[in-house]
Amino acid sequence: MTRIGIRELRDTLTQTIRRVRNGESVAVTHDGKPVAMIVPYPEDRIAQLIVEGKVRPALRSLYPLPEPGKVTGPMTASEALEDDRGD
């Protein structure tokens, strides 16, 4: 990771963005102290969230979906809702 001061960043912004686009991360400093990071934008947002620990990968594949369950009650869901609502 490269460290760069604010003034140098201002003077070399286009070149710095090219470096970030090529995968490099840049720490921006002010008076020698890091204040910001410029990092490549993740192409795959889910992969980035997994890396950050904000989400977990699925334990199993969603596909193929299981067969839907059979209707076992005396009425359909639509009929039950209509009955619930009354007249």
MOVENKA-V738464 format. One record per residue. N is the residue number from 1. RES is the residue in three letters. D_LAST is the distance of its C-alpha to the last C-alpha in Angstrom with 2 decimals. Layout:
[[N:RES:D_LAST] [N:RES:D_LAST]]
This chain:
[[1:MET:68.46] [2:THR:70.30] [3:ARG:70.57] [4:ILE:70.98] [5:GLY:71.43] [6:ILE:69.34] [7:ARG:72.29] [8:GLU:73.12] [9:LEU:69.49] [10:ARG:69.52] [11:ASP:72.75] [12:THR:71.70] [13:LEU:67.94] [14:THR:67.94] [15:GLN:70.12] [16:THR:68.10] [17:ILE:64.83] [18:ARG:66.59] [19:ARG:67.60] [20:VAL:64.05] [21:ARG:62.78] [22:ASN:65.32] [23:GLY:63.82] [24:GLU:65.83] [25:SER:64.32] [26:VAL:65.91] [27:ALA:65.97] [28:VAL:66.45] [29:THR:68.69] [30:HIS:69.51] [31:ASP:72.80] [32:GLY:72.97] [33:LYS:69.66] [34:PRO:66.74] [35:VAL:63.86] [36:ALA:61.81] [37:MET:61.44] [38:ILE:61.22] [39:VAL:60.00] [40:PRO:59.05] [41:TYR:55.40] [42:PRO:53.84] [43:GLU:53.01] [44:ASP:50.65] [45:ARG:48.33] [46:ILE:47.08] [47:ALA:50.71] [48:GLN:51.50] [49:LEU:48.64] [50:ILE:49.91] [51:VAL:53.44] [52:GLU:52.28] [53:GLY:50.52] [54:LYS:47.13] [55:VAL:45.52] [56:ARG:46.55] [57:PRO:47.00] [58:ALA:44.66] [59:LEU:45.87] [60:ARG:45.07] [61:SER:44.12] [62:LEU:40.53] [63:TYR:41.51] [64:PRO:41.24] [65:LEU:37.62] [66:PRO:36.76] [67:GLU:34.92] [68:PRO:31.15] [69:GLY:30.11] [70:LYS:28.81] [71:VAL:25.23] [72:THR:25.59] [73:GLY:22.14] [74:PRO:20.12] [75:MET:17.56] [76:THR:17.87] [77:ALA:16.95] [78:SER:14.51] [79:GLU:12.77] [80:ALA:12.95] [81:LEU:11.49] [82:GLU:8.48] [83:ASP:8.22] [84:ASP:9.11] [85:ARG:6.63] [86:GLY:3.77] [87:ASP:0.00]]
